[in-house]
């Protein structure tokens, strides 16, 4: 499958938010997510995007290139001029 960038996909997505997680998988979020710390097994810490609305893993359908930088900086608002 051909690899695309998240910017190629933005015009096709519903209004919301996209972000890449630590594993380099891209997700679409209905509501703006925040980074939340999770602790597993008493001392293993990991961080993930977290939100209260719907989310969808874009990596299941598209081969999207990783964010060029720290994953924590990958949050992008999806909006379209005609929806405003």
SULRAPE-V743913 format. One record per residue. N is the residue number from 0. RES is the residue in one letter. OMEGA is omega in degrees with one decimal (999 if undefined). Layout:
N;RES;OMEGA
N;RES;OMEGA
//
This chain:
0;X;-179.8
1;X;178.5
2;X;178.0
3;X;173.8
4;X;177.8
5;X;-179.4
6;X;174.6
7;X;-174.2
8;X;-174.7
9;X;-178.4
10;X;-177.3
11;X;-174.2
12;X;174.1
13;X;177.5
14;X;-179.2
15;X;-177.5
16;X;171.3
17;X;177.1
18;X;176.3
19;X;178.1
20;X;-178.3
21;X;-178.2
22;X;179.4
23;X;174.3
24;X;-179.7
25;X;178.5
26;X;170.1
27;X;-179.8
28;X;176.2
29;X;179.8
30;X;-179.9
31;X;179.8
32;X;173.5
33;X;177.8
34;X;-178.8
35;X;178.1
36;X;175.0
37;X;177.9
38;X;-179.9
39;X;175.7
40;X;176.8
41;X;-177.6
42;X;178.2
43;X;-178.8
44;X;173.6
45;X;-178.5
46;X;179.6
47;X;170.2
48;X;-178.5
49;X;175.7
50;X;-176.5
51;X;-177.7
52;X;179.0
53;X;172.7
54;X;-179.2
55;X;178.6
56;X;-179.5
57;X;-179.2
58;X;177.1
59;X;-176.4
60;X;-173.6
61;X;174.1
62;X;-173.4
63;X;179.3
64;X;177.5
65;X;175.9
66;X;180.0
67;X;-177.8
68;X;179.7
69;X;-177.5
70;X;-179.4
71;X;178.4
72;X;-172.5
73;X;-176.5
74;X;-179.5
75;X;175.9
76;X;177.9
77;X;177.8
78;X;-178.4
79;X;-177.4
80;X;-177.1
81;X;179.7
82;X;-176.0
83;X;999
//
